[in-house]
Amino acid sequence: MLQFRAGLAEMPVYDVTERDWKIKINANESSLNLPPLVEERVLSRLSSIAFNRYPNDEGDQLREQIASSLHLKKENVCLGNGSSEIIEKICYAFGGSGHTIVYPEPSFSMYRIYVEMAGAEGIAVPTRKDYRGDVKKFVSTVQERKASLAIICNPNNPTGNFLPLHDVAYLAHHLDCAFLVDEAYIEFGGSSAVSLMKHFPNVIVARTFSKAFGLASARVGYMLAAPEVVQMVSRVYMPYHLNVLSLVTADIVYQMRDEYAPRIAMTISERQRLEEQLKELPGLTVYPSRTNFLLVKCDCAAALNEALAAQGIGVRCFGEAPGLANCLRISIGSREENDIWFKSVKDFMEGRS
Ligand SMILES: Cc1ncc(COP(=O)(O)O)c(C=O)c1O
């Protein structure tokens, strides 16, 4: 008799099955692989790895580098297998039975799963109808529930909008608990909460190499927090949790991050162009975005999703997810890919397909 952990079978599953899409714009990845100069450096560095050894100081080098670029100390930085592992471990560190974790909805669907995995109670605070965050309601929920951790995603996935820094500061000031700001998309817009860390030691920032730096395959993310938080969260990692291949790759990518500036600028200008073009289409609402994707809503979202899929275009359809009925999320691809998917959306909305 297999005695699995209580509640495991009922846990929601994050489906990562993929089709071989012609245009893959469903996971907010970068459409571009490593910039050529970065690839050259990475490949040369990989050839000198001691594959027989456990990781040594490669993580410390990356932590130093991230810290000094943000005027922080190495002790403020903790690395993870993507920001996914960071968020999971933060939920674990502040979770457990009798603890409550509060997050907005709609937002990154994995928060609920990590909270449940951490054995904590999860409370979702609905955003306003137009997806703007309701900071007063958020604070009162955290206070009433005596939460141990509050999470926001800024800019928010999947709605694309952002909370201005003064609102994030208001939250940091009024939340009497750990406050995680997930900045997975910060390179594409919005204002970072890093500047708040020196005034509010409860602020924790999570970031990733998977989006703007196009390193989703390597699974590297980082957390910025007070040294005490870094020390406590570090306790819940297994030893050597990050592999050297990913560490040295991320180290070079971070050193050469200026190489990414043109592609980030391209993504932002493409996002603006597509937002304008989508606004012109009948029956479609497009939400303002500071990320590398756009959220659109239309009565025929499911049919549009199917029509795009039939053409090999993979977007994210949210089905009946709370607050996201009739919504599709479309990642910004290359200019050529964007022209193709936009034409398909336009043809569908104007009744030509
Ligand atoms: C808001 C948000 N946070 C965190 C993640 C996790 O990213 P990763 O684990 O690749 O760093 C994602 C991925 O889509 C995301 O959208």
PDBQT file of the ligand as one rigid body, heavy atoms in Angstrom, charges set to zero:
ROOT
HETATM    1  C1  LIG A 401       5.975  35.512 -12.290  1.00  0.00    +0.000 C 
HETATM    2  C2  LIG A 401       6.903  34.380 -12.431  1.00  0.00    +0.000 A 
HETATM    3  N1  LIG A 401       7.696  34.064 -11.404  1.00  0.00    +0.000 NA
HETATM    4  C3  LIG A 401       8.551  33.056 -11.475  1.00  0.00    +0.000 A 
HETATM    5  C4  LIG A 401       8.641  32.284 -12.618  1.00  0.00    +0.000 A 
HETATM    6  C5  LIG A 401       9.591  31.141 -12.615  1.00  0.00    +0.000 C 
HETATM    7  O1  LIG A 401      10.605  31.330 -13.515  1.00  0.00    +0.000 OA
HETATM    8  P1  LIG A 401      11.954  30.501 -13.441  1.00  0.00    +0.000 P 
HETATM    9  O2  LIG A 401      11.773  29.374 -12.508  1.00  0.00    +0.000 OA
HETATM   10  O3  LIG A 401      12.205  30.058 -14.835  1.00  0.00    +0.000 OA
HETATM   11  O4  LIG A 401      12.984  31.468 -12.946  1.00  0.00    +0.000 OA
HETATM   12  C6  LIG A 401       7.842  32.575 -13.725  1.00  0.00    +0.000 A 
HETATM   13  C7  LIG A 401       7.894  31.758 -14.929  1.00  0.00    +0.000 C 
HETATM   14  O5  LIG A 401       7.135  31.844 -15.836  1.00  0.00    +0.000 OA
HETATM   15  C8  LIG A 401       6.956  33.658 -13.618  1.00  0.00    +0.000 A 
HETATM   16  O6  LIG A 401       6.156  34.002 -14.626  1.00  0.00    +0.000 OA
ENDROOT
TORSDOF 0
